[in-house]
Amino acid sequence: MAHVHTYRTAISWSGSTASGYEQYDRTHRIELPPGAPTLTASADPAFRGSKELTNPEQLLLAAASSCQMLSFLAIAARSGVDVLSYSDEAEAVMPEDDKPVRITSITLRPRMVVAAGSDIARVLRIVEKAHHECYIANSVTSEIVIEPTVEVAPSIGV
């Protein structure tokens, strides 16, 4: 029998929309139980949100980037590849004139540093496999492009 994973979040907002679309505050709280800190978020500034706060579009992008990294690290660890660092400068695009408005593409730019002696071609195969195993990538309809950079750490002389 397959195990079903269930995830929960809670959001809360209070205020008034009586003054119309232009005026109401988009600030809300996002709870990520159990025990994770509560985030204060808002709409994208283009939709009258706060530029100082995280927005849902950023959270989707962060989820895609984080899932790719965690999938990659898991496969690399199981494959005996020593990854020393991983970073990503990710980007999502949401054109307003393409209806329905949605994030149409996500570009992940992971930069991995692997131990001396690592096979870069093998690492790139793991990047691709991680993409196919990433739960978030498998859950969204946006195109996800991965532009990896792999560096091999210098050998440390004995």
C-alpha positions as CSV (number, residue, x, y, z in Angstrom):
1,M,0.0,0.0,0.0
2,A,1.4,3.4,-1.0
3,H,2.0,6.0,1.6
4,V,0.3,9.4,1.0
5,H,2.2,12.4,2.2
6,T,0.1,15.3,3.4
7,Y,1.3,18.9,3.8
8,R,-0.4,21.7,5.6
9,T,0.0,25.4,5.8
10,A,-2.2,28.1,7.3
11,I,-2.7,31.6,6.1
12,S,-4.4,34.5,7.8
13,W,-5.3,38.0,6.8
14,S,-7.5,40.7,8.4
15,G,-8.5,44.2,7.2
16,S,-11.1,45.5,5.0
17,T,-11.7,45.6,1.2
18,A,-14.5,48.1,1.5
19,S,-12.4,50.9,0.0
20,G,-11.8,48.8,-3.1
21,Y,-9.0,47.1,-5.0
22,E,-6.6,50.0,-4.9
23,Q,-6.6,50.4,-1.1
24,Y,-6.7,47.2,0.9
25,D,-3.6,45.8,2.5
26,R,-2.2,42.6,1.0
27,T,-0.1,41.7,4.0
28,H,-0.8,38.3,5.4
29,R,0.8,35.6,7.6
30,I,1.8,32.1,6.4
31,E,2.3,29.4,9.0
32,L,4.3,26.3,8.1
33,P,3.7,23.8,10.9
34,P,5.1,22.2,12.8
35,G,7.2,24.8,14.5
36,A,8.6,26.6,11.5
37,P,8.7,30.3,11.7
38,T,5.7,32.2,10.5
39,L,6.3,34.2,7.3
40,T,4.8,37.6,6.6
41,A,4.0,37.9,3.0
42,S,2.2,40.1,0.5
43,A,1.3,40.4,-3.1
44,D,3.9,41.3,-5.7
45,P,4.4,45.1,-5.8
46,A,2.9,45.1,-9.3
47,F,-0.4,43.9,-7.7
48,R,-0.3,46.5,-4.9
49,G,1.7,44.4,-2.5
50,S,4.7,45.4,-0.3
51,K,8.1,45.3,-2.0
52,E,9.6,44.5,1.4
53,L,7.8,41.2,1.8
54,T,7.9,37.8,0.1
55,N,5.2,37.1,-2.4
56,P,3.6,33.8,-3.4
57,E,5.4,33.8,-6.8
58,Q,8.7,33.9,-5.0
59,L,7.6,31.1,-2.7
60,L,6.8,28.9,-5.7
61,L,10.2,29.7,-7.2
62,A,12.0,28.9,-3.9
63,A,10.1,25.6,-3.7
64,A,11.3,24.6,-7.2
65,S,14.9,25.6,-6.5
66,S,15.0,23.9,-3.1
67,C,13.4,20.7,-4.4
68,Q,15.9,20.5,-7.3
69,M,18.8,21.0,-4.8
70,L,17.5,18.4,-2.3
71,S,16.9,15.9,-5.1
72,F,20.4,16.5,-6.5
73,L,22.1,16.2,-3.2
74,A,20.2,13.0,-2.4
75,I,21.1,11.3,-5.7
76,A,24.7,12.5,-5.4
77,A,25.1,11.2,-1.9
78,R,23.6,7.8,-2.9
79,S,25.9,7.8,-5.9
80,G,29.1,8.5,-3.9
81,V,29.6,11.9,-5.5
82,D,31.1,14.4,-3.0
83,V,29.3,17.7,-3.4
84,L,31.0,20.5,-1.4
85,S,28.6,23.4,-2.1
86,Y,25.5,24.2,-4.1
87,S,23.9,27.6,-4.8
88,D,21.2,28.7,-7.2
89,E,20.2,32.1,-8.6
90,A,16.7,31.1,-9.9
91,E,14.3,33.2,-11.9
92,A,10.6,32.9,-12.7
93,V,8.7,34.7,-15.5
94,M,5.0,35.6,-15.4
95,P,3.8,37.5,-18.4
96,E,0.6,39.4,-17.7
97,D,-0.5,39.3,-21.4
98,D,-0.5,35.5,-21.6
99,K,-3.9,34.5,-20.1
100,P,-4.5,32.9,-17.7
101,V,-1.8,34.8,-15.9
102,R,0.7,32.3,-14.5
103,I,4.4,31.6,-14.1
104,T,5.2,30.3,-17.5
105,S,8.9,29.5,-17.0
106,I,11.3,28.9,-14.2
107,T,15.1,29.0,-14.8
108,L,17.3,27.3,-12.2
109,R,21.0,28.2,-12.3
110,P,22.6,25.8,-9.9
111,R,26.3,26.2,-9.2
112,M,27.8,23.1,-7.7
113,V,31.3,22.6,-6.4
114,V,32.4,18.9,-6.3
115,A,35.4,17.3,-4.8
116,A,38.6,16.9,-6.8
117,G,38.5,13.9,-9.1
118,S,34.8,14.1,-9.7
119,D,33.4,13.3,-13.2
120,I,31.6,16.4,-14.4
121,A,29.6,14.5,-17.0
122,R,28.4,12.2,-14.2
123,V,27.4,15.2,-12.1
124,L,25.5,16.7,-15.0
125,R,23.6,13.4,-15.4
126,I,22.7,13.6,-11.7
127,V,21.4,17.1,-12.2
128,E,19.1,15.8,-15.0
129,K,18.0,12.8,-12.9
130,A,17.3,15.1,-10.0
131,H,15.0,17.3,-12.2
132,H,13.0,14.2,-13.2
133,E,12.7,13.2,-9.5
134,C,11.9,16.6,-8.1
135,Y,8.4,16.5,-6.6
136,I,7.8,20.2,-7.2
137,A,8.9,20.1,-10.9
138,N,6.6,17.2,-11.4
139,S,3.7,19.2,-9.8
140,V,3.8,22.4,-11.8
141,T,3.0,23.0,-15.5
142,S,5.6,25.8,-15.9
143,E,8.5,25.0,-18.1
144,I,11.6,24.5,-15.9
145,V,15.0,25.0,-17.5
146,I,18.2,24.1,-15.7
147,E,21.4,25.9,-16.5
148,P,24.0,24.1,-14.3
149,T,27.6,25.1,-13.6
150,V,29.8,22.5,-12.1
151,E,33.3,23.3,-10.7
152,V,35.7,20.8,-9.4
153,A,37.5,21.8,-6.3
154,P,41.3,21.9,-6.5
155,S,43.2,18.9,-5.2
156,I,44.7,19.5,-1.8
157,G,48.4,18.4,-1.8
158,V,49.5,16.0,0.8
